[in-house]
Amino acid sequence: MTSPGIGASARRTRTVTHRDIELFTEITGDRNPIHYDQELAERSRFGGRVVQGGVTTGLLNAVVAEQLPGPGSVFLEVSWRFLAPVRPGDVITAEATVMSARADKPVTTLATRITNQDGIAVLDGTAVVWRDPEVAEGYERGLEPAP
């Protein structure tokens, strides 16, 4: 198993929906009115409903777990700044780029960024990721995970 090289990057895009808000609420119990009450949200500094931050960052989870570094990866540390709101209907793109990779451990530091359909950065920061060697090697050998 080899670590991704410095500068390697991966991205993933999806449209955020009201259903994402509902599903995140089912998982977490986050019923903040800024996510549900259009009239109240319009009076807020955001000018309308926004999705939970976990919905936004979840796209980075998918990039890390599925693409870079890939299966077997888990976050050890994240430092994310939320720069602009994400609203239902927005098309967001998460991107991770390798800043450094340790030679002695399967640890990679990534620059992370999420932009919306207008190219506006909605999130920026870094993440340190550990990739389990056993899982990574099994995946690279074509072993499918158990359901």
C-alpha positions in Angstrom: 0.0 0.0 0.0 1.4 3.4 -1.0 0.4 6.8 0.4 -1.0 9.4 -2.0 1.6 11.9 -3.2 1.7 15.5 -2.2 -0.6 17.5 -4.5 -2.9 14.5 -5.2 -6.5 15.6 -5.0 -10.1 14.3 -5.2 -13.5 15.9 -5.3 -17.1 15.1 -5.1 -20.2 17.1 -5.9 -23.8 16.8 -4.9 -27.0 18.8 -4.6 -28.2 19.4 -1.0 -31.9 18.9 -0.4 -34.4 19.5 2.3 -34.4 15.7 2.8 -30.7 15.9 3.8 -31.8 18.3 6.6 -34.5 15.8 7.7 -32.2 12.8 7.7 -29.5 14.7 9.6 -32.2 15.7 12.2 -33.2 12.0 12.5 -29.6 11.0 13.2 -28.7 13.9 15.6 -31.9 15.5 16.9 -30.7 18.9 15.6 -34.1 20.7 15.2 -32.7 24.3 15.1 -35.3 26.5 13.5 -32.7 28.0 11.2 -32.9 24.7 9.3 -36.7 24.4 9.2 -38.6 27.7 9.8 -38.4 29.7 6.6 -40.0 32.9 8.0 -37.8 33.0 11.0 -34.7 32.1 9.0 -35.4 34.9 6.6 -35.1 37.4 9.5 -31.8 35.9 10.6 -28.4 37.1 9.4 -28.5 34.2 6.8 -31.7 35.5 5.1 -33.1 32.0 4.7 -32.9 28.4 5.8 -29.5 26.8 5.9 -28.5 23.1 6.2 -26.7 21.8 9.2 -22.9 22.0 9.1 -22.7 18.2 9.4 -24.6 17.9 6.1 -22.0 20.1 4.5 -18.9 18.4 6.0 -20.4 15.0 5.3 -19.4 15.4 1.7 -15.7 15.6 2.9 -16.3 12.4 4.8 -17.2 10.7 1.5 -14.2 12.1 -0.3 -11.8 10.8 2.4 -13.5 7.5 2.9 -14.1 6.7 -0.8 -11.4 8.5 -2.7 -8.5 10.2 -0.9 -6.8 8.5 0.9 -9.7 5.9 0.5 -11.3 3.0 2.2 -10.1 2.5 5.8 -9.6 6.2 6.4 -10.7 8.0 9.5 -10.3 11.6 10.6 -7.8 12.2 13.4 -8.2 15.9 13.5 -10.1 18.6 11.6 -9.9 22.3 11.5 -12.7 23.8 9.4 -14.0 27.3 9.0 -17.6 27.8 7.8 -17.4 30.8 5.5 -20.8 31.0 3.9 -24.2 29.3 4.4 -25.3 26.2 2.4 -29.0 26.2 1.5 -31.3 23.5 0.2 -30.9 23.4 -3.5 -27.2 24.4 -3.5 -24.8 22.2 -5.5 -21.6 21.8 -3.3 -18.3 20.4 -4.3 -15.9 19.1 -1.7 -12.2 18.8 -2.5 -9.3 17.4 -0.6 -5.6 17.8 -1.6 -2.7 16.1 0.0 -0.4 18.6 1.8 1.8 16.0 3.5 2.1 12.2 4.0 4.1 10.6 6.8 6.6 8.0 5.7 6.5 6.1 9.1 2.7 5.9 9.5 -0.4 5.9 7.3 -1.2 9.5 8.2 -2.0 12.1 5.6 -2.7 15.8 6.1 -5.2 17.3 3.6 -6.2 20.8 2.6 -10.0 20.7 2.5 -12.4 23.0 0.8 -16.1 23.1 -0.2 -17.5 25.5 -2.7 -21.0 26.1 -3.9 -22.4 26.3 -7.5 -21.3 29.9 -7.7 -17.7 29.1 -6.8 -18.0 30.6 -3.4 -16.0 28.9 -0.7 -18.5 27.7 2.0 -15.9 25.8 4.1 -12.1 25.9 4.2 -9.5 24.1 6.4 -7.4 21.0 7.0 -7.8 17.4 8.1 -5.4 14.8 9.4 -6.4 11.3 8.3 -5.3 7.8 9.3 -5.8 5.0 6.8 -6.0 1.5 8.3 -3.4 -0.6 6.5 -5.4 -3.8 6.7 -8.6 -2.3 5.3 -6.6 -0.5 2.6 -4.7 -3.6 1.5 -7.9 -5.7 1.5 -9.6 -3.0 -0.6 -6.7 -2.8 -3.0 -6.8 -6.6 -3.4 -10.4 -6.3 -4.4 -12.0 -7.7 -1.2 -15.5 -6.4 -0.7 -16.5 -5.3 2.8 -19.1 -7.4 4.6 -22.6 -5.8 4.4 
